[in-house]
């Protein structure tokens, strides 16, 4: 970063401002030809939103001005991690700007066909660490349950692109029986993270049965849900769903946010419903090149999350999954972001930056080095301003 760029970055940090220009149509979906005759009741129905997701190039061309790179990307993506954009998300996309951060997360491009030298199908070795169908057991006291392969929208940086998509899967919760039995048989497991896909895409009845099965295991102390629907399909957070979730306290929800532009009035309503029900919310963010890789953008995101009672939890280095090299930044970019957060803003606004060790190493925290040297009984430290201090034991 040259001196001029550094000055601009610092000015933006000090002002804590960012141009998060909403789409001109984001407040009125009926300005989009596809949705001009949709009544508000249908628009607020999450089933309607799922049924009317944008799935083809022809539909998307009625919403945005497609570039040749996007047209070819959509063609290549058919049959793999296919195109799927909720009508709600479509209203947030800038129709003219191919670099719109929300557009880049949702619309396939030809760059996905370029495979980087270190990219893998399953970079986290989840399939290797699966003792039962739908289950990943890597850490001693917790497991990951992959409840579904479906999402409201298919993010182009998806780590589980080998699994996620519109495949046929059983609607019976009995498909988790082997996973539940494994959890029952291993008394070290105290924490179960339910993810996918997106588990909140499941029907209310399926969600309740699954939560009941797992929470009834005596040594399971609490549950977690990993989801993106408050961001991509906030209509899914209904009073009925919230009433189901709050019955299984302690239950924590981690929501995937990547950019301040995702935090809309409708998203806030969804998060408020969950928080008001006593459900703690955290955020998980993937560091993405050209989307959120500037310190002032990330700081704004963290501040906006806190304002709606979502605690920043993790920033992930983008995993080396095949077809995502155009999203990946150097690790130094993430470290610089952490340098600009720690000490410069509230501790609650500072998540942990991690690399998921390729090959199944788990989450490894990465950050600036504040210990300059150490000897017996003596540590030489620096603070966020670069000032040096000595701590004696």
Residue pairs with C-beta under 8 A, 6 or more apart in sequence:
1 9
1 336
9 294
9 295
9 296
9 340
12 18
12 294
12 296
13 295
13 296
13 299
13 340
13 344
16 296
16 299
16 300
16 303
17 296
17 300
18 260
18 296
18 297
18 300
20 259
20 260
20 261
20 300
21 94
22 92
22 261
22 264
23 91
23 92
23 93
23 94
23 95
23 100
24 31
25 31
25 32
25 91
25 95
26 91
26 92
26 264
29 35
29 38
29 43
29 87
29 88
29 91
30 36
30 37
30 38
32 62
32 63
32 87
32 90
32 91
33 62
34 52
34 54
34 59
34 62
34 63
34 87
34 90
35 43
35 87
38 48
38 87
42 48
43 49
43 87
43 235
44 235
45 235
46 233
46 235
46 236
46 238
49 86
49 87
49 88
49 152
49 233
49 235
49 236
50 86
50 152
50 201
50 233
52 87
53 84
53 85
53 86
53 87
53 152
53 153
54 60
54 63
54 83
54 84
54 85
54 86
54 87
54 90
55 82
55 83
55 84
56 74
56 83
57 66
57 71
57 74
57 75
57 83
60 66
60 74
60 83
60 85
60 107
63 90
63 93
63 95
64 93
64 94
64 95
64 96
64 103
64 107
65 95
65 96
66 74
66 107
67 98
69 98
69 109
69 110
69 111
70 98
70 107
70 108
70 109
72 109
72 110
73 107
73 108
73 109
73 110
73 111
73 112
73 113
74 83
74 107
74 108
76 108
76 110
76 112
76 113
77 83
77 108
77 112
80 161
80 165
81 108
81 154
81 156
81 158
81 161
81 164
81 165
81 323
82 154
82 165
82 166
83 107
83 108
83 154
84 151
84 152
84 153
84 154
84 166
85 93
85 106
85 107
85 153
86 152
86 153
86 232
86 233
88 232
88 233
88 234
88 235
88 266
89 102
89 106
89 153
89 232
89 233
92 102
92 261
92 262
92 264
93 100
93 102
93 103
93 106
93 107
94 100
94 102
94 103
97 103
98 104
99 290
101 258
101 259
101 261
101 290
101 291
101 292
102 259
102 261
102 262
104 156
104 288
104 290
104 291
105 155
105 156
105 157
105 258
105 259
105 288
105 291
106 153
106 154
106 155
106 156
107 156
108 156
109 156
109 326
111 323
111 325
111 326
112 156
112 323
112 324
112 326
113 323
114 323
114 325
114 326
115 322
115 323
115 325
116 320
116 322
116 324
116 325
116 328
118 320
118 358
119 320
119 321
119 322
119 323
119 324
119 325
120 320
120 321
120 322
120 358
121 162
121 321
121 322
122 128
122 162
122 321
123 159
123 319
123 320
123 321
123 356
123 358
123 359
124 159
124 319
124 356
124 358
124 360
125 359
125 360
126 136
126 138
126 144
126 160
126 360
128 360
129 136
129 137
129 138
129 360
130 136
130 137
131 137
131 182
132 178
132 179
132 181
132 182
133 175
133 178
133 179
134 145
134 146
134 147
134 175
134 176
134 178
134 179
135 143
135 144
135 145
135 146
135 178
135 179
135 182
135 183
136 143
136 144
136 146
137 143
137 144
137 182
137 186
137 189
138 144
138 360
138 362
139 362
140 188
141 188
141 189
141 190
141 191
142 189
142 190
142 191
142 192
142 193
143 182
143 183
143 189
143 191
143 192
143 193
144 193
144 195
145 176
145 179
145 192
145 193
145 194
145 195
145 214
146 160
146 163
146 195
146 196
146 197
147 176
147 194
147 195
147 196
147 197
147 199
147 202
147 210
148 169
148 196
148 197
148 198
148 199
148 201
148 202
149 163
149 164
149 165
149 167
149 169
149 196
149 197
150 164
150 165
150 166
150 169
150 196
150 197
150 198
150 201
151 164
151 196
151 197
151 198
151 201
151 228
151 232
152 198
152 201
152 228
152 229
152 232
152 233
152 236
153 228
153 232
153 233
154 164
154 165
155 228
155 256
156 324
156 327
157 286
157 288
157 318
157 324
157 327
158 164
158 321
159 319
159 321
160 196
160 197
161 321
161 322
161 323
162 321
163 197
164 196
164 197
169 175
171 203
171 206
173 206
173 209
173 210
173 213
176 210
176 213
180 213
180 214
180 217
183 189
183 192
183 214
183 217
183 220
184 217
187 219
188 219
189 219
189 220
190 219
190 220
190 221
190 222
191 220
191 221
191 222
191 223
191 224
192 214
192 220
192 223
192 224
193 223
193 224
193 225
193 226
193 254
194 210
194 211
194 214
194 223
194 224
194 225
194 226
195 225
195 226
195 227
196 226
198 226
198 227
198 228
198 229
199 207
199 210
199 225
199 226
199 227
200 207
200 225
200 227
200 229
200 236
200 237
200 241
201 229
201 233
201 236
202 210
204 240
204 241
204 244
207 241
207 244
207 245
208 244
211 223
211 244
211 245
211 247
211 248
211 251
212 248
214 220
214 223
215 223
215 248
221 250
222 250
222 251
222 252
223 248
223 250
223 251
223 252
224 251
224 252
224 253
224 254
225 245
225 251
225 252
225 253
225 254
226 253
226 254
226 256
226 284
227 253
227 254
227 255
227 256
228 255
228 256
229 236
229 237
229 270
230 236
230 237
230 255
230 267
230 270
230 271
230 274
231 255
231 256
231 257
231 262
231 267
234 264
234 266
234 267
234 269
234 270
235 266
235 270
236 270
237 269
237 270
237 271
237 273
237 274
239 273
242 273
242 274
242 277
242 279
243 277
245 251
245 253
245 274
245 277
245 279
246 277
246 278
246 279
249 278
249 279
251 279
252 279
252 280
252 281
252 282
253 274
253 279
253 280
253 281
253 282
254 281
254 282
254 283
254 284
254 313
255 271
255 281
255 282
255 283
255 284
255 310
256 283
256 284
256 285
256 286
257 263
257 283
257 284
257 285
257 301
257 305
257 310
258 285
258 286
258 288
258 291
258 292
258 301
259 291
259 292
259 297
259 301
260 297
260 300
260 301
260 304
263 301
263 304
263 305
263 308
268 308
271 281
271 308
271 309
271 310
272 308
272 309
274 281
275 281
275 308
275 309
280 311
281 309
281 310
281 311
282 310
282 311
282 312
282 313
283 305
283 310
283 311
283 312
283 313
283 314
283 351
284 313
284 314
284 316
285 292
285 298
285 301
285 312
285 314
285 315
285 316
285 351
286 315
286 316
286 318
286 327
287 293
287 315
287 316
287 317
287 318
287 329
287 333
287 334
287 337
287 353
288 318
288 327
288 329
289 318
289 326
289 327
289 328
289 329
291 327
292 298
292 301
293 329
293 333
293 337
294 337
295 336
295 337
295 339
295 340
295 341
298 315
298 337
298 340
298 341
299 340
299 341
299 344
299 345
299 349
302 312
302 341
302 345
302 349
302 350
302 351
303 345
303 349
305 311
305 312
305 349
306 312
306 346
306 348
306 349
311 348
312 348
312 349
312 350
312 351
313 351
313 352
314 351
314 352
314 353
314 354
314 363
315 334
315 337
315 338
315 351
315 352
315 353
315 354
316 354
316 355
316 356
317 328
317 329
317 331
317 334
317 353
317 354
317 355
317 356
317 366
318 324
318 327
318 328
318 329
319 356
319 358
320 328
320 358
331 355
331 366
334 353
334 366
335 353
335 366
335 367
335 368
337 353
338 350
338 353
338 366
338 367
338 368
339 368
339 384
341 349
341 350
342 350
342 367
342 368
342 384
343 383
343 384
343 385
344 384
352 365
352 367
353 365
353 366
353 367
354 363
354 364
354 365
354 366
355 363
355 364
355 366
356 362
356 363
356 364
357 363
357 364
370 381
370 382
370 383
371 379
371 380
371 381
372 380
372 381
372 382
372 388
373 379
373 380
374 380
377 392
377 393
378 390
378 391
378 392
378 393
379 390
379 391
379 393
380 388
380 389
380 390
381 388
381 389
381 390
381 391
382 388
382 389
383 389
